[in-house]
């Protein structure tokens, strides 16, 4: 059977649902081992859910684990001290309603964006710790990595004016993370969204991140993998400068998630769509070219992509630039008619579309690469793309 016809059949008939697993089916039928890693932690596949409104309760986490995701980043908790005080208390907003709408990029490309007023975890810190521990138990049977997320207040060192919040929050998270088979934590630091004062610049932000990551490391046990979700500054030049300036910062991380939402000062909200992915891909292109010319590494070995991952083809666009996992949020909220088939849960419906869409799916995109480069035999997703695919 010709490969295009086989992909079309798998898309229409959803045959992978009767196999032991998605990974088994894709390996047997197409010779692609979907396994990869996040910061050195093995994952069964590269598909993950980004921290946000869709990973704030155990029902959502269970549905995602059952639906086949490789990992889930939990809703971001806001740092506080032992008395419950936080300099970022304004981020503890309980406003879960989301608005999903189409957005036209500067290039004319039509995509989707989602906006909401809620920010970080709005319930008690103790309830977050309980949520994390329960989520670990839900992830294990389905080989789905669960990663809590934390937002710490930024500062410029060496003195940390928020030392009590760091010590209490990271101490408690460190203890509950010891209950995970593969303990990992993602930092979510978003000065772009702070409304007071001028927009942050690259050099100052890189300096702040250096102190935050260094301090975080001191409060966590050595066995905990640490990632950082990098945000987008307001201009491409500043964003590129931030990634360049952070070369000595990123080496303190096990992975870097690149890069979270754009921000509209006029509307006062963050947004996504193709403007976001075009920005991220252009930054990666520039950094990879600089690394190749200089022979010096800027980015850490493990990069997790985020930003308008709306298809398997888009994941491959990130992957050929060295991103071996993808974190999605908006895609899981599209109107149901945007998925080719309703398989009962949004996670299943989305994953089927992402994998087997005959034109935009991951399988079709991987097979196109196989044909382009004359590749044969079994290929492992993570190893193939860890240095930018066939480069």
Buried (B, 14 or more C-beta within 10 A) or exposed (E): EEBEEBBBBBBEEBBBEEBEBBBEBBBEBBBBBBBBBBBEBEBBBBBBBBBBBBBBBEEBBBBBBBBBBBBBBBBBBBBBBEEEEBBBEEBBBEEBEBEBEEBEBEEEBEBBBBBBEBBBBBBEBEEBBBBBBBBBBBBBEBBBBBBBBBBBBBBEEEEBEBEBBBBBBBEBBBEBBEEBEBBBBBBBBBBBBEEEEEBBBBEBBBBBBBBBBBBBBEBBEEEBBBBBBBBBBBEBEBBBBBBBBBBEBBEBBBBBBBBBBBBEEEEEBBBBBBBBBBBBBEBBEBBBEBBEEEEEEBBBBBBBBBBBBBBBBBBBBBBBBBBBBBBBBBBBBBEEEBBBBEBEBBBBBBBBBBBBBBEBBBBBBBBBBBEEEEBEEEBBBBEBBBEBBEE
